[in-house]
Amino acid sequence: MSDGRVAPAGWYPDPSGDAAAQRWWDGGRWTEHVAPAAPVAPVHHVAPVESVAPIAPAYAVAPVSPVAPAYAAAPAYVAAPAYGGAIAPYGGQVAPKVPAGTPVDTVWIWLLVALPVFAALPLFFWDFEGYMARSMSMTGAMSPIESALGPYTDPAYLALTLLSWLVYGVSVWIAYLDTAALKRLGYERRFHWAWAFLSSIVYVIGRSVVVRRQAGRGYAPMWAAIALTVVVTIAVIVWTFVAIANSISTAIGTYPYSY
């Protein structure tokens, strides 16, 4: 410390020559504070590690696709059964078949087909114009109740109403007789006769379908019933339109005008 430069305060090797100690220099002089010299850590030279090229990770071998089994030949195409063959409309059970030549028609089914036609015939002989004239006429001797109930108490109207209910009941009875006849012919599956309560044509259509499934034929009553229903419906509509038009024309012609 005699070169003219002042060393900063700190621990320095002891100037007395003791290599194992160090003394505190306060920046201007040596103090009496002494401490062991800090040990010097030995320097170890590590040999450089030779770089090794990275090894690619090993992957599992891709699975081999299984070889499809070889067939001797393509399976033969099986044709769908023709309509009317053995089918399974009832919960997977094959519909029973009747022996070839078993009748598919009964006298009752044809009566049921023709019954609505016979029921509609009296309508065309009804004096509808007179009925309308009597319904629209009012006399002072008639009470309001009699005037309101007058159209429904006409004898012809009551007869037609009674006839329609009679035909309805007879059609249900004929459907029952037809079901019994089919049972005697050997048909295990039969369309229930109670469907006739909805309409006779409902029973005829259902009955024809069930019979066709067991005998391979039997649609004739169904087509006949449909054709007759269309013809009768059109005839009744035309007749009603003409009768109403004539009634209105007659009523206008007889209405007293005052000027």
Secondary structure, 3 states (H helix, E strand, C coil): CCCCCCCCCEEEECCCCCCCEEEEECCCCEEEEEEECCCCCCCCCCCCCCCCCCCCCCCCCCCCCCCCCCCCCCCCCCCCCCCCCCCCCECCECCCCCCCCCCCCCHHHHHHHHHHHHHHHHHHHCCHHHHHHHHHCCCCCCCHHHHHHHHHHCHHHHHHHHHHHHHHHHHHHHHHHHHHHHHHHCCCCCCCHHHHHCCHHHHHHHHHHHHHHHHCCCCHHHHHHHHHHHHHHHHHHHHHHHHHHHHHHHHHHHCCCCC
